[in-house]
Amino acid sequence: MLMGPGSTGPLNARLIAAAYRDEQEATDKVLRLGSAIDAYLFASPVPYEYARKAGVLTMPATYVPLGGASLHEALLRATLDDRFDPTRASLDVLGRTDVVEAYSEVDLPVDGIQVHEELLSTGQLTSFHEGLWRRKATKMAITCVRGVAERLDAIGVPTIRLRPTNSGVRSALQTAGLLGAHHRLEEAQLGVVVVDVPTLRDSTRRSTPRYWRDELRLSLHRLLLQEAHRINATAHPVDDHTFMITATRGSLVAATEGFRQPPFVERIKTELGIAIEVGIGMGRTTQDAEAHARAALNRAQASRQSFAVDREGRSLVPAQRAPQRPGGAEPLRTKGRETLLRLSEKIAEEEAPLVVDAENAGRMLGVTPRTARRLLRTLVEEGLAWPLPPNRTLQPGRPRQLYRLIVEKLDRAVK
């Protein structure tokens, strides 16, 4: 039985039954239901453990317990039936501490009991109980697994299968309802994405032509609107180089692969040829979420440790650090870095902008425009330059391709 989509309260929820013949099939049932479920409620800890070990539980989950009242009920049945001797029994799945506590509560000795806590396959658990019984170390078996009970009955081992009690089911239903309601509230939590575009930052000394920045800003805004629509969010510009997307936590989880990848980055890089910086924040209000998003953006720009924080300001998923070279060695010089270093020196001498085309770059490097065009493409491949939108003019022929040089990365090169 599973808690399915409904309102945020457990009293107004929909239950979806997922029947199976064997507890191990629970894993497949979870995969089939997927994200349509707000919380999973398993009939016992056995199918829950199978699903947990398979790594398929991506939503809150709980189970109807088989210890406590269920074990007490089994022990009562055993003491009232001459075929069973609960003082010399083998038990599976339950923790030994819980078993000893239950026995002590009904004044039964525990010296003759054998407990296998780990959940194994049906065959392995059957062998555990059967081996003890054939060696006369035990006189009965108490199992949580239906398949084990059926096999033991078939070979004549006195067996009692633990079953959930009505009170245990009611308690588990309430817990599942609370888990589902909390999950719904978490998914509906407000989230803000702040997108900063270094290429669009103005500079009094070095800047891209304004009409190029306007065209790039419009193209970027159009792309962000498409992405926001895809995740049921809204997008709008904040200033000349910053955009803000307002969404829910649930939609951002899907867009970021569980906050493992910053959103929009790859598509913008592919279609517009520029890099963006992203910060994601959660909050109870738009203002709180935006403040956390800007804090995440600053943190990502400063240390590259995280691009998303929750509504308490804590990192959601730390970004992975780039692998260090042995001994802390600096990055090796590349052809692109050498080219960028030479261009930056010329630009500094001429106090020229950081935007060049093949003709200007060729003049500075002392090579032909064709060679310069090839060198600029190398810069782009190494992430040392951003191609800007083509320069449309009324002149015939191919428009000039401009490149914004990322000289900020030179401090990482070996000088």
C-alpha positions as a Markdown table, in Angstrom:
| # | Residue | x | y | z |
|---|---|---|---|---|
| 1 | Met | 0.0 | 0.0 | 0.0 |
| 2 | Leu | 1.4 | 3.4 | -0.9 |
| 3 | Met | 0.6 | 7.0 | -0.2 |
| 4 | Gly | -0.2 | 8.7 | -3.5 |
| 5 | Pro | -0.9 | 12.2 | -4.8 |
| 6 | Gly | -3.5 | 14.2 | -2.9 |
| 7 | Ser | -3.7 | 17.3 | -0.8 |
| 8 | Thr | -1.0 | 18.2 | 1.7 |
| 9 | Gly | -3.0 | 16.6 | 4.6 |
| 10 | Pro | -3.3 | 12.9 | 5.3 |
| 11 | Leu | -7.1 | 13.1 | 5.7 |
| 12 | Asn | -7.5 | 14.1 | 2.1 |
| 13 | Ala | -5.2 | 11.7 | 0.3 |
| 14 | Arg | -5.4 | 9.0 | -2.3 |
| 15 | Leu | -4.1 | 5.5 | -1.6 |
| 16 | Ile | -2.7 | 3.4 | -4.5 |
| 17 | Ala | -2.4 | -0.3 | -3.9 |
| 18 | Ala | 0.6 | -2.1 | -5.5 |
| 19 | Ala | 0.1 | -5.8 | -5.1 |
| 20 | Tyr | 3.0 | -8.3 | -5.4 |
| 21 | Arg | 3.5 | -12.1 | -5.0 |
| 22 | Asp | 6.9 | -11.8 | -3.5 |
| 23 | Glu | 8.4 | -9.1 | -1.4 |
| 24 | Gln | 11.3 | -8.7 | -3.8 |
| 25 | Glu | 8.9 | -7.4 | -6.4 |
| 26 | Ala | 8.4 | -4.2 | -4.4 |
| 27 | Thr | 11.5 | -2.8 | -6.1 |
| 28 | Asp | 9.9 | -3.1 | -9.5 |
| 29 | Lys | 6.7 | -1.6 | -8.2 |
| 30 | Val | 8.5 | 1.5 | -6.9 |
| 31 | Leu | 10.3 | 2.0 | -10.2 |
| 32 | Arg | 7.0 | 1.8 | -12.1 |
| 33 | Leu | 5.2 | 4.3 | -9.9 |
| 34 | Gly | 8.1 | 6.7 | -9.8 |
| 35 | Ser | 7.5 | 10.3 | -9.0 |
| 36 | Ala | 3.7 | 9.9 | -9.1 |
| 37 | Ile | 4.0 | 9.0 | -5.4 |
| 38 | Asp | 4.4 | 11.4 | -2.5 |
| 39 | Ala | 5.3 | 8.8 | 0.1 |
| 40 | Tyr | 5.6 | 5.0 | 0.1 |
| 41 | Leu | 4.1 | 2.8 | 2.8 |
| 42 | Phe | 5.3 | -0.8 | 2.7 |
| 43 | Ala | 3.4 | -3.7 | 4.4 |
| 44 | Ser | 6.5 | -4.7 | 6.4 |
| 45 | Pro | 10.2 | -3.9 | 6.7 |
| 46 | Val | 11.0 | -6.7 | 4.3 |
| 47 | Pro | 9.8 | -5.0 | 1.0 |
| 48 | Tyr | 11.1 | -1.7 | 2.3 |
| 49 | Glu | 14.6 | -3.1 | 2.8 |
| 50 | Tyr | 14.6 | -4.7 | -0.6 |
| 51 | Ala | 13.7 | -1.3 | -2.2 |
| 52 | Arg | 16.1 | 0.6 | 0.0 |
| 53 | Lys | 19.0 | -1.7 | -0.8 |
| 54 | Ala | 18.2 | -1.4 | -4.6 |
| 55 | Gly | 18.5 | 2.4 | -4.3 |
| 56 | Val | 15.1 | 3.1 | -5.9 |
| 57 | Leu | 13.6 | 5.1 | -3.0 |
| 58 | Thr | 13.7 | 8.7 | -4.1 |
| 59 | Met | 10.6 | 9.7 | -2.1 |
| 60 | Pro | 9.9 | 9.5 | 1.7 |
| 61 | Ala | 9.1 | 6.0 | 2.7 |
| 62 | Thr | 8.0 | 4.0 | 5.8 |
| 63 | Tyr | 6.6 | 0.6 | 6.6 |
| 64 | Val | 4.3 | -1.2 | 9.0 |
| 65 | Pro | 6.4 | -2.5 | 11.9 |
| 66 | Leu | 6.5 | -6.2 | 12.7 |
| 67 | Gly | 8.2 | -5.8 | 16.1 |
| 68 | Gly | 6.4 | -4.8 | 19.3 |
| 69 | Ala | 2.7 | -5.7 | 19.1 |
| 70 | Ser | 3.1 | -8.0 | 16.1 |
| 71 | Leu | 5.8 | -10.0 | 17.9 |
| 72 | His | 3.8 | -10.1 | 21.1 |
| 73 | Glu | 0.8 | -11.5 | 19.2 |
| 74 | Ala | 3.0 | -14.2 | 17.6 |
| 75 | Leu | 4.5 | -15.1 | 21.0 |
| 76 | Leu | 0.9 | -15.4 | 22.5 |
| 77 | Arg | -0.1 | -17.7 | 19.7 |
| 78 | Ala | 3.0 | -19.8 | 20.2 |
| 79 | Thr | 2.4 | -20.2 | 23.9 |
| 80 | Leu | -1.2 | -21.3 | 23.3 |
| 81 | Asp | -0.3 | -24.0 | 20.8 |
| 82 | Asp | 1.5 | -27.2 | 21.8 |
| 83 | Arg | 3.3 | -27.4 | 18.5 |
| 84 | Phe | 5.4 | -24.4 | 19.2 |
| 85 | Asp | 8.0 | -23.5 | 21.8 |
| 86 | Pro | 8.9 | -19.8 | 21.7 |
| 87 | Thr | 11.7 | -20.2 | 24.2 |
| 88 | Arg | 13.7 | -22.2 | 21.5 |
| 89 | Ala | 13.0 | -20.3 | 18.3 |
| 90 | Ser | 14.8 | -18.8 | 15.4 |
| 91 | Leu | 13.8 | -15.3 | 14.2 |
| 92 | Asp | 14.7 | -13.3 | 11.1 |
| 93 | Val | 14.9 | -9.6 | 10.0 |
| 94 | Leu | 14.1 | -8.2 | 13.4 |
| 95 | Gly | 16.8 | -6.6 | 15.5 |
| 96 | Arg | 18.0 | -8.7 | 18.4 |
| 97 | Thr | 17.5 | -5.9 | 20.8 |
| 98 | Asp | 13.9 | -5.6 | 19.9 |
| 99 | Val | 13.4 | -9.3 | 20.2 |
| 100 | Val | 15.0 | -9.5 | 23.6 |
| 101 | Glu | 12.9 | -6.5 | 24.8 |
| 102 | Ala | 9.6 | -8.2 | 23.5 |
| 103 | Tyr | 10.5 | -11.5 | 25.2 |
| 104 | Ser | 11.3 | -9.7 | 28.5 |
| 105 | Glu | 8.0 | -7.9 | 28.4 |
| 106 | Val | 6.1 | -11.2 | 28.4 |
| 107 | Asp | 8.5 | -12.9 | 30.9 |
| 108 | Leu | 10.0 | -15.4 | 28.4 |
| 109 | Pro | 13.6 | -16.5 | 28.6 |
| 110 | Val | 15.9 | -15.5 | 25.7 |
| 111 | Asp | 18.7 | -18.0 | 26.2 |
| 112 | Gly | 17.4 | -20.4 | 23.5 |
| 113 | Ile | 16.6 | -17.9 | 20.8 |
| 114 | Gln | 18.6 | -17.4 | 17.6 |
| 115 | Val | 18.2 | -14.1 | 15.6 |
| 116 | His | 19.3 | -13.3 | 12.1 |
| 117 | Glu | 19.0 | -9.6 | 11.7 |
| 118 | Glu | 20.1 | -9.1 | 8.1 |
| 119 | Leu | 17.6 | -9.4 | 5.3 |
| 120 | Leu | 18.9 | -12.1 | 2.9 |
| 121 | Ser | 17.2 | -14.0 | 0.0 |
| 122 | Thr | 14.3 | -16.3 | 0.7 |
| 123 | Gly | 16.5 | -19.3 | 0.2 |
| 124 | Gln | 19.2 | -18.1 | 2.5 |
| 125 | Leu | 16.8 | -17.3 | 5.3 |
| 126 | Thr | 15.0 | -20.6 | 4.8 |
| 127 | Ser | 18.4 | -22.4 | 5.2 |
| 128 | Phe | 19.1 | -20.4 | 8.4 |
| 129 | His | 15.9 | -21.6 | 10.1 |
| 130 | Glu | 16.0 | -25.1 | 8.7 |
| 131 | Gly | 19.6 | -25.7 | 9.7 |
| 132 | Leu | 18.9 | -24.8 | 13.3 |
| 133 | Trp | 15.8 | -26.9 | 13.4 |
| 134 | Arg | 17.5 | -30.0 | 11.9 |
| 135 | Arg | 20.3 | -29.7 | 14.4 |
| 136 | Lys | 17.7 | -29.5 | 17.1 |
| 137 | Ala | 19.0 | -26.1 | 18.3 |
| 138 | Thr | 15.5 | -24.7 | 17.9 |
| 139 | Lys | 12.0 | -26.1 | 17.9 |
| 140 | Met | 10.2 | -23.5 | 15.8 |
| 141 | Ala | 10.8 | -20.5 | 13.5 |
| 142 | Ile | 9.3 | -17.0 | 13.6 |
| 143 | Thr | 9.7 | -15.2 | 10.2 |
| 144 | Cys | 8.8 | -11.9 | 8.7 |
| 145 | Val | 9.0 | -13.2 | 5.1 |
| 146 | Arg | 6.0 | -14.9 | 3.5 |
| 147 | Gly | 8.2 | -17.0 | 1.1 |
| 148 | Val | 10.3 | -18.3 | 4.0 |
| 149 | Ala | 7.1 | -19.3 | 5.9 |
| 150 | Glu | 5.8 | -21.2 | 2.9 |
| 151 | Arg | 9.0 | -23.1 | 2.4 |
| 152 | Leu | 9.4 | -24.0 | 6.1 |
| 153 | Asp | 5.8 | -25.2 | 6.3 |
| 154 | Ala | 6.5 | -27.4 | 3.3 |
| 155 | Ile | 9.4 | -29.2 | 4.9 |
| 156 | Gly | 7.6 | -29.5 | 8.3 |
| 157 | Val | 9.3 | -26.8 | 10.4 |
| 158 | Pro | 6.8 | -25.4 | 12.9 |
| 159 | Thr | 6.6 | -21.8 | 11.8 |
| 160 | Ile | 4.7 | -18.6 | 12.7 |
| 161 | Arg | 4.8 | -15.7 | 10.3 |
| 162 | Leu | 4.7 | -12.2 | 11.8 |
| 163 | Arg | 1.7 | -10.1 | 10.6 |
| 164 | Pro | 0.9 | -6.4 | 11.1 |
| 165 | Thr | -1.6 | -5.6 | 13.7 |
| 166 | Asn | -4.5 | -3.2 | 13.1 |
| 167 | Ser | -2.9 | -0.6 | 15.4 |
| 168 | Gly | 0.4 | -0.9 | 13.6 |
| 169 | Val | -1.3 | -0.3 | 10.2 |
| 170 | Arg | -3.2 | 2.8 | 11.6 |
| 171 | Ser | 0.0 | 4.2 | 13.0 |
| 172 | Ala | 2.0 | 3.6 | 9.8 |
| 173 | Leu | -0.8 | 5.2 | 7.7 |
| 174 | Gln | -0.6 | 8.3 | 9.9 |
| 175 | Thr | 3.2 | 8.4 | 9.5 |
| 176 | Ala | 3.0 | 8.0 | 5.8 |
| 177 | Gly | 0.4 | 10.8 | 5.6 |
| 178 | Leu | 2.7 | 13.1 | 7.5 |
| 179 | Leu | 5.6 | 12.2 | 5.3 |
| 180 | Gly | 3.6 | 12.8 | 2.1 |
| 181 | Ala | 2.3 | 16.2 | 3.4 |
| 182 | His | 5.8 | 17.3 | 4.4 |
| 183 | His | 7.1 | 16.2 | 1.0 |
| 184 | Arg | 4.4 | 18.2 | -0.8 |
| 185 | Leu | 5.3 | 21.3 | 1.3 |
| 186 | Glu | 9.0 | 20.8 | 0.5 |
| 187 | Glu | 8.3 | 20.5 | -3.2 |
| 188 | Ala | 6.1 | 23.6 | -3.2 |
| 189 | Gln | 8.7 | 25.6 | -1.4 |
| 190 | Leu | 9.6 | 28.8 | -3.2 |
| 191 | Gly | 12.9 | 28.9 | -5.1 |
| 192 | Val | 14.7 | 31.6 | -7.0 |
| 193 | Val | 17.5 | 31.3 | -9.5 |
| 194 | Val | 19.8 | 34.3 | -10.1 |
| 195 | Val | 21.6 | 34.1 | -13.4 |
| 196 | Asp | 24.6 | 36.5 | -13.8 |
| 197 | Val | 26.2 | 37.0 | -17.2 |
| 198 | Pro | 29.9 | 38.1 | -17.0 |
| 199 | Thr | 29.9 | 39.0 | -20.7 |
| 200 | Leu | 27.2 | 41.6 | -20.1 |
| 201 | Arg | 28.9 | 43.4 | -17.2 |
| 202 | Asp | 29.8 | 46.9 | -18.2 |
| 203 | Ser | 33.3 | 48.4 | -17.7 |
| 204 | Thr | 34.4 | 52.0 | -18.1 |
| 205 | Arg | 37.6 | 50.8 | -19.8 |
| 206 | Arg | 36.8 | 47.6 | -21.6 |
| 207 | Ser | 33.4 | 46.7 | -22.7 |
| 208 | Thr | 31.6 | 45.1 | -25.6 |
| 209 | Pro | 29.7 | 47.4 | -28.0 |
| 210 | Arg | 26.4 | 48.3 | -26.5 |
| 211 | Tyr | 24.3 | 47.1 | -29.5 |
| 212 | Trp | 26.0 | 43.7 | -29.2 |
| 213 | Arg | 25.2 | 43.5 | -25.5 |
| 214 | Asp | 21.6 | 44.5 | -26.2 |
| 215 | Glu | 21.2 | 41.8 | -28.8 |
| 216 | Leu | 22.9 | 39.2 | -26.6 |
| 217 | Arg | 20.7 | 40.2 | -23.7 |
| 218 | Leu | 17.5 | 39.8 | -25.8 |
| 219 | Ser | 18.7 | 36.3 | -27.0 |
| 220 | Leu | 19.5 | 35.2 | -23.5 |
| 221 | His | 16.2 | 36.5 | -22.2 |
| 222 | Arg | 14.3 | 34.6 | -24.9 |
| 223 | Leu | 16.2 | 31.4 | -24.0 |
| 224 | Leu | 15.6 | 31.8 | -20.3 |
| 225 | Leu | 11.9 | 32.3 | -20.9 |
| 226 | Gln | 11.8 | 29.0 | -22.8 |
| 227 | Glu | 13.6 | 27.2 | -20.0 |
| 228 | Ala | 11.3 | 28.8 | -17.4 |
| 229 | His | 8.2 | 27.8 | -19.3 |
| 230 | Arg | 9.5 | 24.2 | -19.5 |
| 231 | Ile | 9.7 | 24.0 | -15.7 |
| 232 | Asn | 6.5 | 26.0 | -15.0 |
| 233 | Ala | 8.5 | 29.0 | -13.7 |
| 234 | Thr | 8.8 | 32.7 | -14.5 |
| 235 | Ala | 11.8 | 34.7 | -15.8 |
| 236 | His | 12.6 | 38.4 | -16.0 |
| 237 | Pro | 15.7 | 40.6 | -16.2 |
| 238 | Val | 16.9 | 42.3 | -13.0 |
| 239 | Asp | 19.5 | 44.6 | -14.5 |
| 240 | Asp | 21.9 | 44.7 | -17.5 |
| 241 | His | 23.7 | 41.5 | -16.7 |
| 242 | Thr | 21.4 | 39.7 | -14.2 |
| 243 | Phe | 18.2 | 37.6 | -14.7 |
| 244 | Met | 15.9 | 36.0 | -12.1 |
| 245 | Ile | 13.8 | 32.8 | -12.4 |
| 246 | Thr | 11.1 | 32.2 | -9.8 |
| 247 | Ala | 10.0 | 28.5 | -9.4 |
| 248 | Thr | 9.2 | 25.8 | -6.9 |
| 249 | Arg | 11.7 | 23.5 | -5.2 |
| 250 | Gly | 10.1 | 20.6 | -7.0 |
| 251 | Ser | 10.6 | 22.1 | -10.5 |
| 252 | Leu | 14.2 | 23.1 | -9.7 |
| 253 | Val | 15.0 | 19.6 | -8.4 |
| 254 | Ala | 14.1 | 18.2 | -11.8 |
| 255 | Ala | 15.9 | 21.0 | -13.7 |
| 256 | Thr | 19.2 | 20.5 | -11.7 |
| 257 | Glu | 19.2 | 16.7 | -11.4 |
| 258 | Gly | 18.7 | 17.0 | -7.7 |
| 259 | Phe | 20.9 | 20.1 | -7.4 |
| 260 | Arg | 23.8 | 18.3 | -8.9 |
| 261 | Gln | 24.1 | 20.4 | -12.0 |
| 262 | Pro | 23.5 | 24.2 | -12.3 |
| 263 | Pro | 20.5 | 24.8 | -14.6 |
| 264 | Phe | 20.6 | 26.4 | -18.1 |
| 265 | Val | 24.4 | 26.5 | -18.3 |
| 266 | Glu | 25.0 | 23.9 | -21.0 |
| 267 | Arg | 22.2 | 25.1 | -23.3 |
| 268 | Ile | 23.3 | 28.7 | -23.1 |
| 269 | Lys | 26.9 | 27.8 | -23.7 |
| 270 | Thr | 25.9 | 25.7 | -26.7 |
| 271 | Glu | 23.5 | 28.1 | -28.4 |
| 272 | Leu | 24.9 | 31.5 | -27.4 |
| 273 | Gly | 28.5 | 30.6 | -26.8 |
| 274 | Ile | 28.7 | 32.4 | -23.5 |
| 275 | Ala | 29.2 | 31.3 | -19.9 |
| 276 | Ile | 26.8 | 32.2 | -17.1 |
| 277 | Glu | 27.0 | 32.0 | -13.3 |
| 278 | Val | 24.1 | 30.7 | -11.3 |
| 279 | Gly | 22.9 | 30.9 | -7.7 |
| 280 | Ile | 19.8 | 29.0 | -6.3 |
| 281 | Gly | 18.1 | 29.9 | -3.1 |
| 282 | Met | 15.1 | 28.7 | -1.2 |
| 283 | Gly | 12.9 | 30.8 | 1.1 |
| 284 | Arg | 9.5 | 31.3 | 2.7 |
| 285 | Thr | 9.1 | 34.5 | 0.7 |
| 286 | Thr | 10.5 | 35.7 | -2.7 |
| 287 | Gln | 12.7 | 38.2 | -0.9 |
| 288 | Asp | 14.2 | 35.4 | 1.3 |
| 289 | Ala | 14.7 | 33.1 | -1.7 |
| 290 | Glu | 16.4 | 35.8 | -3.7 |
| 291 | Ala | 18.7 | 36.8 | -0.8 |
| 292 | His | 19.7 | 33.1 | -0.5 |
| 293 | Ala | 20.2 | 32.8 | -4.3 |
| 294 | Arg | 22.5 | 35.8 | -4.3 |
| 295 | Ala | 24.4 | 34.4 | -1.4 |
| 296 | Ala | 24.8 | 31.1 | -3.3 |
| 297 | Leu | 25.9 | 33.0 | -6.4 |
| 298 | Asn | 28.6 | 34.9 | -4.4 |
| 299 | Arg | 29.7 | 31.7 | -2.7 |
| 300 | Ala | 30.0 | 29.9 | -6.1 |
| 301 | Gln | 31.9 | 32.8 | -7.6 |
| 302 | Ala | 34.3 | 32.9 | -4.6 |
| 303 | Ser | 35.0 | 29.3 | -3.9 |
| 304 | Arg | 33.1 | 27.1 | -6.4 |
| 305 | Gln | 31.8 | 25.0 | -3.5 |
| 306 | Ser | 28.0 | 25.4 | -3.9 |
| 307 | Phe | 25.5 | 27.0 | -6.3 |
| 308 | Ala | 22.4 | 26.3 | -4.2 |
| 309 | Val | 21.4 | 26.9 | -0.6 |
| 310 | Asp | 18.2 | 26.0 | 1.3 |
| 311 | Arg | 15.9 | 28.4 | 3.2 |
| 312 | Glu | 18.2 | 28.2 | 6.2 |
| 313 | Gly | 21.2 | 29.2 | 4.1 |
| 314 | Arg | 22.8 | 25.8 | 4.2 |
| 315 | Ser | 24.4 | 24.2 | 1.1 |
| 316 | Leu | 22.1 | 21.8 | -0.7 |
| 317 | Val | 24.7 | 19.9 | -2.8 |
| 318 | Pro | 28.3 | 21.0 | -2.7 |
| 319 | Ala | 29.9 | 21.4 | -6.1 |
| 320 | Gln | 32.7 | 19.0 | -6.8 |
| 321 | Arg | 36.2 | 20.5 | -6.8 |
| 322 | Ala | 38.3 | 20.2 | -9.8 |
| 323 | Pro | 41.0 | 17.5 | -9.4 |
| 324 | Gln | 44.3 | 18.8 | -8.1 |
| 325 | Arg | 47.6 | 18.0 | -9.8 |
| 326 | Pro | 50.1 | 16.0 | -7.7 |
| 327 | Gly | 52.1 | 18.2 | -5.4 |
| 328 | Gly | 49.8 | 21.1 | -6.0 |
| 329 | Ala | 51.4 | 22.0 | -9.3 |
| 330 | Glu | 50.0 | 24.8 | -11.3 |
| 331 | Pro | 48.1 | 24.1 | -14.6 |
| 332 | Leu | 50.3 | 23.6 | -17.5 |
| 333 | Arg | 50.6 | 26.2 | -20.2 |
| 334 | Thr | 48.7 | 25.5 | -23.3 |
| 335 | Lys | 48.7 | 27.0 | -26.8 |
| 336 | Gly | 45.5 | 28.9 | -26.0 |
| 337 | Arg | 46.9 | 30.4 | -22.8 |
| 338 | Glu | 50.1 | 31.5 | -24.6 |
| 339 | Thr | 47.9 | 33.2 | -27.3 |
| 340 | Leu | 45.7 | 34.8 | -24.6 |
| 341 | Leu | 48.8 | 36.1 | -22.7 |
| 342 | Arg | 50.2 | 37.7 | -25.9 |
| 343 | Leu | 46.9 | 39.3 | -26.7 |
| 344 | Ser | 46.4 | 40.6 | -23.2 |
| 345 | Glu | 49.8 | 42.2 | -23.2 |
| 346 | Lys | 49.0 | 44.0 | -26.5 |
| 347 | Ile | 45.6 | 45.1 | -25.3 |
| 348 | Ala | 47.1 | 46.5 | -22.1 |
| 349 | Glu | 49.6 | 48.5 | -24.1 |
| 350 | Glu | 46.9 | 49.9 | -26.4 |
| 351 | Glu | 44.2 | 50.2 | -23.7 |
| 352 | Ala | 42.0 | 48.4 | -26.1 |
| 353 | Pro | 38.7 | 46.6 | -25.3 |
| 354 | Leu | 38.7 | 42.9 | -24.5 |
| 355 | Val | 36.6 | 42.2 | -27.6 |
| 356 | Val | 38.5 | 41.3 | -30.8 |
| 357 | Asp | 37.9 | 39.9 | -34.2 |
| 358 | Ala | 40.3 | 37.9 | -36.5 |
| 359 | Glu | 41.7 | 41.1 | -38.1 |
| 360 | Asn | 42.5 | 42.8 | -34.9 |
| 361 | Ala | 43.9 | 39.7 | -33.3 |
| 362 | Gly | 46.0 | 39.0 | -36.3 |
| 363 | Arg | 47.5 | 42.5 | -36.2 |
| 364 | Met | 48.3 | 42.1 | -32.5 |
| 365 | Leu | 49.8 | 38.7 | -32.9 |
| 366 | Gly | 51.6 | 39.4 | -36.2 |
| 367 | Val | 49.8 | 36.7 | -38.1 |
| 368 | Thr | 47.3 | 36.5 | -41.0 |
| 369 | Pro | 43.5 | 36.9 | -40.2 |
| 370 | Arg | 43.1 | 33.3 | -41.2 |
| 371 | Thr | 45.7 | 32.1 | -38.7 |
| 372 | Ala | 44.2 | 34.5 | -36.1 |
| 373 | Arg | 40.7 | 33.0 | -36.7 |
| 374 | Arg | 42.1 | 29.5 | -36.0 |
| 375 | Leu | 43.8 | 30.7 | -32.8 |
| 376 | Leu | 40.6 | 32.4 | -31.6 |
| 377 | Arg | 38.7 | 29.1 | -32.1 |
| 378 | Thr | 41.4 | 27.4 | -30.0 |
| 379 | Leu | 40.7 | 30.0 | -27.2 |
| 380 | Val | 37.0 | 29.2 | -27.3 |
| 381 | Glu | 37.7 | 25.4 | -27.1 |
| 382 | Glu | 39.8 | 26.0 | -24.0 |
| 383 | Gly | 37.3 | 28.2 | -22.4 |
| 384 | Leu | 39.5 | 31.3 | -22.7 |
| 385 | Ala | 37.2 | 33.3 | -25.0 |
| 386 | Trp | 33.5 | 33.7 | -25.7 |
| 387 | Pro | 32.2 | 34.1 | -29.2 |
| 388 | Leu | 29.7 | 37.0 | -29.4 |
| 389 | Pro | 26.8 | 37.3 | -31.8 |
| 390 | Pro | 27.9 | 38.1 | -35.4 |
| 391 | Asn | 28.3 | 41.8 | -36.2 |
| 392 | Arg | 25.5 | 42.5 | -38.8 |
| 393 | Thr | 26.3 | 45.4 | -41.1 |
| 394 | Leu | 24.9 | 46.7 | -44.4 |
| 395 | Gln | 28.2 | 45.8 | -46.1 |
| 396 | Pro | 28.2 | 42.7 | -48.3 |
| 397 | Gly | 30.0 | 39.5 | -47.3 |
| 398 | Arg | 30.3 | 37.5 | -44.1 |
| 399 | Pro | 29.7 | 39.5 | -40.9 |
| 400 | Arg | 32.6 | 39.9 | -38.5 |
| 401 | Gln | 32.8 | 37.4 | -35.7 |
| 402 | Leu | 33.7 | 39.0 | -32.4 |
| 403 | Tyr | 35.3 | 37.3 | -29.4 |
| 404 | Arg | 35.4 | 38.4 | -25.8 |
| 405 | Leu | 38.7 | 37.4 | -24.2 |
| 406 | Ile | 38.6 | 36.0 | -20.7 |
| 407 | Val | 41.9 | 37.4 | -19.4 |
| 408 | Glu | 40.7 | 36.7 | -15.8 |
| 409 | Lys | 41.8 | 33.1 | -16.2 |
| 410 | Leu | 45.5 | 34.1 | -16.8 |
| 411 | Asp | 46.2 | 34.1 | -13.1 |
| 412 | Arg | 45.8 | 30.3 | -13.1 |
| 413 | Ala | 48.5 | 29.8 | -15.7 |
| 414 | Val | 52.2 | 29.3 | -15.0 |
| 415 | Lys | 54.0 | 32.5 | -15.5 |
